Amino acid sequence: MSAQTNGVVVVGAGLGAIRLAENLRNDGYEGPITLIGAEPYAPYDRPPLSKSVLLGKDDRVDLKPDEFYESANITLRLGAPVTAVDPGAKTVTVDGETVGYDTLVLATGLIPRAFPGAENLAGVHTLRTVDDAHALRGEIDAATTAVVIGAGFIGCEVAASLTDRGVAVALVEPAPTPLAASLGTEIGDLVTRMHAANGVDVHLGVGVAEILADDGRVRGVRLADGTELPADIVVVGIGSIPVTDFLEGSGIALAGRSDGGGIACDENGRTSAPDVWAIGDVANWLDAHGKPTRVEHWNHTVEQASVAARDITGTPGEPITSAVPYFWSDQFAVKFQVLGHPRADDTVHIVSDDGTKFLAYYSRDGILTAVVGAGKAGPVMKSRPRLQTPTPVADLL
C-alpha cells in the first residue's frame, strides 16, 4: 500500500492502537502512522493494573519498548485527547490543533462509571488507568478496611489483590452472585466460595445506598438494607462507558444502548464514515449472525486490530467471527478462564470441582457454547477445537 500524505491516525494509544499499528507494518503499509493518546504514557497493558501493579510487583507494563516506535516509524502524540472529528475534512482536533488523516481508526476504549455523589471524595477510587492504579496503591499501606462496590471481573480482582495486601475487604454486589450477569449464578456461587474462603466479606443481593464521609474523606458505606461497612478505601467497579463524546457532531453513527452502545461498525470495523474504522472496547462490530456486538476482552481487541489492519491494507485473511473468544482473570493465585460465548441463561454442567479448582461446560440447545475453569488451564484451552464447530455437549459429559 503506497504512502499517503497524512497516513493512518489512531485516536487512542492502548492495546488496540499498538496492535493495529504493528499489523499495518507487518501487512506492508509504509505510510505515516500516528497514535494520539489522552494519557501521557506509551501504550501499556491494562489487565495487570488490578493484579501485579496493584500488588506492587510492577509500576506499568508497557506493550512495546521505547525503541520499537522509532524503528517502526510510529509517531506517538500523548497527553491530550482528541476533542473532535470531521470526516468531511478528514481531520481530528487535539489540543486545539487540527490534524489531518487519510485513514482514521478510533480506539478510545472506556471510562469507568463513577458512584453518584462520591466523585470528589478522598479514598474513593475507580480503576482504568495506570494513574488510577498508582493512586489506589498509594493508599493501601495506610488502610485496614476497604469496600469494593461491584463484583464483576474488575471488582473481584481488586478484592483479591487488596486482600492479598492485608486489607480487610467487603465485596458488595446487588446481583445474587458475582459475575451473575455474564456467567450465571452457578459459577457465581463458586466464585463467592473462593472469595469467602480467602477472607472476603461478601454481601450479595443488596446495593449501596450511600458512601459515608467525614470532612471530604470516605469512612464507610451504607447498604440498602441499612448495614454500615467501615472503609478506609472504596473501589467502585459498576461498569464502564464507551468514550464517544468527542464524536458529537461528526455524523459517525453510534450503536444503540440495547445493542451494547459504542461506535457502530460492520464486520471489519468500518464505521458509517468513509475511511474510518473503530476497534477495541469502544467498537460495536457485527458478529457472524449480523448482530451488533461490543466485547470488552483483551483477546477480542487483538483480533479486531488484525482484521481492521488487513481491511485497511487490502490483505486477505480470516474474519474475526472464526475466532473463539477468550478471557482470563487472576484471583487469589488462581487463573480463572473463559473460552467461548457463555450466557447467563445457558445450561451449566459442572465437570469437576475440588473446592478450589473447577471446570464447567456451558450449553445452549444441547450445543457446547463455552468452557469456564479456575485452575484448569489445560482442559480449558484443549477445548478450543470443540468450540470451533457445533459440538453436542453430551459428547463431552
C-alpha positions in Angstrom: 0.0 0.0 0.0 1.6 3.3 -1.1 2.3 6.0 1.4 -0.1 8.9 1.6 0.4 12.5 3.0 -1.3 12.1 6.4 -1.4 8.3 6.7 -3.2 6.4 9.4 -4.2 8.3 12.6 -5.3 6.3 15.6 -7.4 8.0 18.3 -6.3 6.2 21.4 -3.0 4.7 22.4 -3.8 1.4 24.1 -3.7 -2.2 23.2 -5.8 -1.9 20.1 -3.8 1.0 18.8 -0.4 -0.6 19.1 -1.6 -3.9 17.7 -3.2 -2.2 14.8 0.0 -0.2 14.1 2.1 -3.3 14.3 -0.2 -5.2 12.0 -0.2 -2.4 9.4 3.6 -2.5 9.3 3.5 -6.3 9.0 0.9 -6.1 6.2 3.2 -3.8 4.2 1.8 -0.4 5.0 4.7 2.2 4.6 2.8 5.4 5.2 2.8 7.6 8.4 1.2 6.1 11.5 0.3 8.4 14.4 -1.2 7.3 17.7 -2.9 10.0 19.7 -3.4 9.2 23.4 -5.1 11.2 26.2 -2.7 9.7 28.8 1.0 10.8 28.9 2.2 7.2 28.5 3.1 5.0 25.6 0.7 2.0 25.1 0.6 -0.2 28.2 -1.3 -3.3 29.2 -4.4 -2.8 31.4 -5.1 -6.2 32.8 -2.1 -6.1 35.2 -3.4 -2.9 36.8 -5.8 -4.8 39.1 -3.2 -7.5 39.7 0.6 -7.0 39.6 0.5 -3.2 39.5 -1.9 -3.0 42.5 0.2 -5.6 44.3 3.3 -3.6 43.8 5.1 -6.1 41.5 5.0 -3.7 38.5 4.7 0.0 38.0 3.5 -0.2 34.4 3.6 -3.0 31.8 4.5 -1.3 28.5 3.4 -3.2 25.4 6.5 -2.3 23.4 10.0 -1.0 24.3 10.7 2.7 23.5 12.9 1.8 20.6 10.1 0.0 18.8 8.3 3.2 17.8 11.4 4.7 16.2 12.3 1.5 14.4 8.7 1.0 13.1 8.3 4.7 12.3 5.3 5.2 14.5 4.7 8.6 16.0 3.2 8.9 19.5 1.3 12.1 20.4 0.5 11.7 24.1 -1.1 13.7 26.9 -4.1 15.2 25.2 -7.3 13.7 24.0 -8.9 14.2 20.6 -11.9 16.5 21.1 -13.5 16.5 17.6 -13.6 14.5 14.4 -14.5 16.0 11.0 -14.9 13.1 8.5 -15.7 15.5 5.6 -12.4 17.4 6.1 -10.6 14.2 7.2 -9.3 15.9 10.3 -9.2 15.4 14.1 -8.7 18.2 16.7 -6.3 17.6 19.5 -5.0 20.3 22.0 -6.5 23.0 19.8 -4.7 21.8 16.7 -6.2 20.2 13.6 -4.5 17.0 12.4 -5.2 15.5 9.0 -5.7 11.8 8.2 -6.1 9.6 5.2 -7.3 6.7 7.3 -8.7 7.1 10.9 -9.1 4.4 13.5 -11.0 5.1 16.7 -9.7 3.1 19.7 -10.7 5.3 22.7 -11.8 2.5 25.0 -13.9 3.0 28.1 -14.3 5.3 31.1 -15.4 3.8 34.4 -18.8 4.8 35.9 -18.5 6.9 39.0 -20.7 6.4 42.0 -23.1 9.3 42.0 -22.2 12.0 44.5 -18.9 10.4 45.5 -16.8 11.6 42.6 -14.7 14.0 44.7 -14.4 12.1 47.9 -10.9 11.2 49.0 -10.4 7.5 49.3 -13.0 6.6 46.6 -11.4 5.1 43.5 -12.1 3.7 40.1 -9.6 1.6 38.2 -9.0 2.1 34.5 -5.6 3.8 34.0 -2.1 3.4 35.4 -2.6 6.6 37.4 -5.8 5.1 38.9 -3.8 2.1 40.0 -1.0 4.1 41.5 -3.4 6.3 43.4 -5.1 3.3 44.9 -1.9 1.5 45.6 -0.6 4.6 47.4 -3.4 4.3 50.0 -3.2 0.6 50.7 -0.5 0.6 53.3 -2.4 3.1 55.5 -5.7 1.2 55.1 -7.1 -1.5 57.2 -10.6 -1.8 55.6 -11.9 -1.5 52.1 -15.3 -1.9 50.3 -15.4 -2.9 46.7 -18.7 -2.0 45.0 -19.5 -4.3 42.2 -18.5 -8.0 41.8 -17.7 -8.1 38.1 -14.3 -9.2 37.0 -12.6 -5.9 37.9 -14.3 -5.8 41.3 -13.4 -9.5 42.1 -9.7 -8.9 41.0 -9.4 -5.8 43.1 -11.0 -7.5 46.1 -8.5 -10.4 45.8 -5.5 -8.0 45.3 -6.4 -5.8 48.3 -6.9 -9.0 50.5 -3.5 -10.2 49.4 -2.1 -6.8 50.5 -3.6 -7.4 54.0 -6.6 -5.2 53.8 -10.0 -6.5 55.2 -12.3 -6.3 52.2 -16.1 -6.3 51.9 -17.4 -7.0 48.4 -20.8 -5.7 47.6 -23.0 -6.8 44.7 -26.7 -6.3 44.1 -27.0 -9.4 41.9 -27.4 -12.8 43.5 -23.7 -13.7 42.9 -20.5 -12.3 41.5 -20.4 -12.4 37.7 -24.1 -13.4 37.5 -24.8 -11.2 34.5 -22.0 -12.7 32.4 -21.7 -16.2 33.6 -24.8 -17.0 35.6 -25.3 -17.9 39.3 -23.9 -21.4 39.3 -20.4 -20.3 38.5 -21.1 -17.2 40.6 -21.6 -19.4 43.6 -18.2 -20.9 43.1 -16.6 -17.5 42.8 -18.4 -16.5 46.0 -17.0 -19.5 47.8 -13.4 -18.7 46.6 -13.6 -15.2 47.9 -15.2 -16.2 51.2 -12.6 -18.8 51.7 -9.9 -16.2 51.4 -11.5 -13.9 53.9 -13.5 -11.5 51.8 -16.8 -10.4 53.4 -19.2 -10.9 50.6 -22.6 -9.1 50.5 -24.9 -10.3 47.7 -28.4 -9.2 46.6 -28.0 -5.8 48.2 -27.0 -2.4 46.7 -25.2 0.6 48.1 -27.4 3.4 49.4 -24.7 5.9 50.3 -21.0 6.3 50.6 -20.3 7.8 54.0 -17.6 10.5 54.6 -16.2 12.9 57.1 -14.5 16.1 56.1 -14.4 15.0 52.4 -12.8 11.6 53.2 -14.6 8.3 52.9 -15.2 6.5 56.2 -17.7 3.8 55.2 -20.6 2.5 53.1 -24.2 2.2 54.0 -26.0 -0.6 52.2 -29.6 -0.6 51.1 -30.6 -2.9 54.0 -29.1 -0.4 56.5 -25.8 -2.3 57.1 -22.9 0.0 57.6 -19.4 -1.2 56.5 -16.3 0.6 57.6 -13.9 1.7 54.8 -10.6 3.5 54.6 -10.8 2.8 50.8 -13.8 2.4 48.5 -13.3 1.0 45.0 -16.2 1.4 42.5 -16.5 -1.2 39.8 -20.0 -0.7 38.5 -19.3 -0.8 34.8 -17.8 1.4 32.2 -19.0 3.7 29.4 -17.6 3.8 25.8 -15.6 7.0 25.2 -17.6 8.6 22.3 -18.3 12.2 23.4 -15.6 13.5 21.0 -17.7 12.3 18.1 -20.6 14.7 18.7 -21.4 16.5 15.5 -19.2 14.2 13.4 -22.1 12.2 11.9 -20.4 8.9 12.8 -23.1 6.5 13.9 -23.3 5.1 17.4 -24.8 1.8 18.4 -28.0 1.8 20.5 -27.9 1.1 24.2 -29.8 -2.2 23.6 -27.1 -3.3 21.2 -24.3 -2.5 23.7 -23.5 1.1 22.8 -20.2 2.2 21.4 -19.4 3.0 17.8 -21.4 1.1 15.2 -19.3 -0.9 12.8 -19.6 -3.6 10.2 -17.9 -7.0 10.5 -14.5 -5.5 9.6 -14.7 -2.5 11.9 -15.7 0.1 9.3 -17.9 2.9 10.7 -20.6 4.9 8.9 -17.9 7.4 7.7 -15.6 6.7 4.8 -12.0 5.7 5.8 -12.9 5.5 9.5 -12.6 2.3 11.5 -13.2 1.5 15.2 -11.6 -1.3 17.3 -11.4 -2.4 20.9 -13.8 -1.8 23.8 -15.4 1.2 22.2 -16.2 -0.6 18.9 -19.5 -2.4 18.3 -18.9 -4.9 15.4 -21.4 -7.1 13.6 -20.9 -10.7 14.6 -21.2 -13.9 12.5 -25.0 -13.5 12.6 -25.1 -9.8 11.7 -25.9 -8.9 15.3 -24.2 -5.7 16.8 -21.9 -6.9 19.5 -19.5 -5.0 21.7 -16.9 -7.1 23.6 -14.6 -5.9 26.3 -12.0 -8.6 26.2 -8.2 -8.3 25.6 -8.0 -11.0 23.0 -11.0 -9.7 21.1 -9.3 -6.3 20.8 -6.1 -8.0 19.4 -8.2 -9.9 16.9 -10.1 -6.8 15.8 -6.8 -4.9 15.3 -5.6 -7.7 13.0 -8.9 -7.7 11.0 -9.0 -3.9 10.7 -5.4 -3.7 9.6 -6.0 -6.3 6.8 -9.1 -4.4 5.7 -7.2 -1.1 5.6 -4.3 -2.6 3.6 -6.4 -5.0 1.5 -4.6 -8.0 2.8 -6.6 -11.3 2.7 -7.3 -13.1 6.0 -9.9 -14.9 8.2 -12.8 -12.8 9.6 -12.9 -12.3 13.4 -16.0 -14.4 13.5 -13.8 -17.5 13.0 -12.0 -16.9 16.3 -13.1 -18.3 19.7 -13.3 -15.6 22.3 -11.1 -16.0 25.3 -10.8 -14.1 28.6 -8.9 -14.7 31.8 -8.9 -13.3 35.3 -6.3 -13.9 38.1 -7.8 -14.1 41.6 -6.0 -15.4 44.7 -3.3 -17.1 42.7 -6.0 -19.0 40.7 -6.3 -18.3 36.9 -9.9 -18.0 36.0 -10.5 -18.7 32.3 -13.5 -18.2 30.0 -13.4 -19.7 26.4 -16.3 -19.3 24.0 -19.6 -17.5 24.2 -21.2 -18.1 27.6 -24.5 -16.5 28.6 -26.1 -16.2 32.0 -29.1 -18.3 30.8 -27.1 -21.2 29.4 -27.2 -24.6 30.9 -24.1 -25.1 33.1 -22.5 -28.5 33.6 -20.0 -28.7 36.4 -17.5 -31.2 35.2 -15.1 -31.1 38.2 -14.9 -29.2 41.4 -12.5 -30.0 44.2 -13.5 -27.0 46.4 -10.9 -24.7 44.9 -10.4 -25.5 41.2 -13.3 -26.3 38.9 -14.2 -26.9 35.3 -17.6 -26.3 33.7 -19.2 -26.6 30.3 -21.9 -24.3 29.0 -24.5 -25.4 26.5 -27.5 -23.9 24.6 -30.0 -26.1 22.9 -27.6 -29.0 23.6 -24.6 -27.5 21.9 -21.4 -26.5 23.7 -21.1 -22.7 23.9 -18.3 -22.1 26.4 -15.8 -23.7 28.8 -15.1 -22.0 32.1 -12.4 -23.1 34.5 -10.5 -22.0 37.6 -7.0 -23.5 37.9 -7.8 -25.7 34.9 -5.7 -24.1 32.1 -5.0 -27.3 30.3 -8.6 -28.6 30.0 -9.9 -25.2 29.1 -7.5 -24.5 26.3 -7.8 -28.0 24.9 -11.5 -27.4 24.4 -10.9 -24.7 21.8 -11.4 -27.1 18.8 -14.8 -28.2 20.3 -16.0 -24.6 20.2 -14.9 -24.0 16.6 -17.6 -26.3 15.3 -21.0 -27.2 16.7 -20.4 -29.9 19.4 -23.1 -31.6 21.3 -22.3 -31.2 25.0 -23.5 -34.7 25.6 -20.4 -35.9 23.7 -18.2 -34.4 26.4 -20.1 -35.4 29.5 
